[in-house]
């Protein structure tokens, strides 16, 4: 089937591609529940050499800049305690770590988690971290603009391959907090 966004000729339902997903992502797709059926989570094969946003958008369609989202792992610290969470924002924005994230986590300081922490704790590859399959104890902060986007391109847990998911799928899962202004516009 043709993908609903981007220049992809072969999109397949993610439940039919479990072996192509990182294990935590495959497990989450197997156990998927919610208002969006699992067969609406679509997998598209992509070249890991162009997984970074700028190269990816140039190759697969400029419209993806407004329809793709990045998932980043953050660490909030207060006293001697550190809390990991994830943030999902549209690719054309950046996460407001020092403002919105810090306040939401009740942290004194917030920062992006180190790469080895992000990959080790999620079981996903750097550059492919996705909100589907994150540790269940984590909070997932989602920018409202992601939820309002009809179809969103996200990682698959690996650098090879992406998932295309209805934005509304991120509105209601356990541990999700939808926030206006989590993603702030970057300037060139």
SVG drawing of the C-alpha trace seen along z (x, -y; Angstrom):
<svg xmlns="http://www.w3.org/2000/svg" viewBox="-11 -32 37 43">
<polyline fill="none" stroke="black" stroke-width="0.4" points="0.0,0.0 1.1,-3.6 1.9,-5.5 -0.6,-8.3 2.3,-10.8 5.8,-11.2 7.2,-9.5 7.0,-5.9 5.6,-3.3 5.5,-0.3 3.8,-0.9 2.7,2.2 0.8,2.6 3.3,2.7 1.8,6.0 3.0,7.6 6.6,6.3 7.4,7.2 10.8,8.6 11.8,5.3 11.1,3.4 13.2,3.1 12.0,5.7 10.4,3.2 8.5,1.6 7.4,5.0 6.2,6.0 4.2,2.8 2.7,3.3 1.7,6.9 0.0,5.6 -1.5,2.5 -4.8,1.2 -6.6,-2.0 -8.8,-4.0 -6.5,-3.5 -6.3,0.1 -2.9,1.6 -3.2,2.1 -3.2,-1.7 0.4,-1.8 2.3,-1.6 5.9,-0.5 8.0,-1.9 11.5,-0.7 14.1,-3.5 17.9,-3.8 19.6,-4.2 22.2,-6.4 19.6,-9.2 17.8,-8.7 18.5,-12.2 15.7,-14.7 17.3,-17.0 18.5,-14.3 15.4,-12.2 13.1,-15.1 15.1,-15.9 14.9,-12.3 11.3,-11.4 9.4,-14.7 9.5,-18.2 6.0,-17.8 7.5,-15.4 9.1,-18.3 5.6,-19.2 4.4,-15.6 7.3,-13.9 8.1,-13.9 11.2,-13.3 11.2,-11.4 13.9,-12.4 14.7,-11.0 15.2,-13.6 16.4,-13.4 14.9,-15.5 16.9,-15.9 15.8,-17.1 18.0,-16.5 19.8,-13.2 16.9,-11.7 16.9,-11.4 13.7,-10.7 13.7,-9.7 10.9,-10.7 10.4,-11.0 9.2,-13.9 7.5,-13.8 7.5,-17.0 7.2,-17.8 10.6,-17.7 10.4,-21.4 10.5,-22.3 12.7,-21.6 11.8,-20.4 11.5,-23.1 13.6,-21.2 14.5,-24.0 11.0,-25.4 8.0,-23.1 9.8,-19.8 11.5,-20.9 8.3,-22.2 6.2,-19.2 8.7,-16.7 8.9,-18.9 12.7,-18.9 15.2,-21.5 17.2,-20.7 16.3,-18.9 18.5,-17.9 18.7,-15.5 19.7,-12.1 23.1,-10.8 23.0,-8.6 24.0,-5.5 21.3,-6.0 18.7,-6.7 19.5,-3.6 20.2,-1.4 17.0,-2.2 14.7,-2.0 16.3,0.9 16.2,-1.2 18.9,-2.5 20.0,-6.1 18.3,-8.0 15.3,-5.6 13.9,-6.1 10.1,-6.1 7.3,-6.7 5.9,-3.2 7.5,-0.7 9.0,-3.0 9.4,-1.7 5.9,-1.7 6.9,-3.6 8.0,-6.6 6.0,-9.7 5.6,-10.6 5.2,-14.3 3.5,-14.9 3.2,-18.3 -0.5,-19.0 0.6,-19.7 1.6,-16.1 -1.8,-14.9 -3.5,-17.4 -1.5,-16.1 -3.4,-13.5 -0.5,-11.2 2.9,-11.4 6.2,-9.8 8.1,-8.5 11.0,-6.1 10.7,-2.3 13.2,-1.7 15.9,-1.2 17.6,-3.6 16.3,-1.6 12.6,-1.9 10.0,-4.4 6.4,-4.2 3.5,-6.3 0.9,-6.6 -2.3,-8.7 -1.4,-11.6 -4.5,-11.0 -2.9,-7.7 -0.7,-9.7 -3.6,-11.4 -4.7,-8.7 -2.2,-5.9 -1.3,-5.5 1.6,-7.8 0.9,-10.4 0.6,-14.1 -0.4,-16.2 1.0,-19.8 0.6,-22.9 4.0,-24.5 6.2,-21.5 7.8,-22.0 9.1,-25.5 9.9,-26.8 13.5,-26.9 14.9,-29.8 17.3,-29.5"/>
</svg>
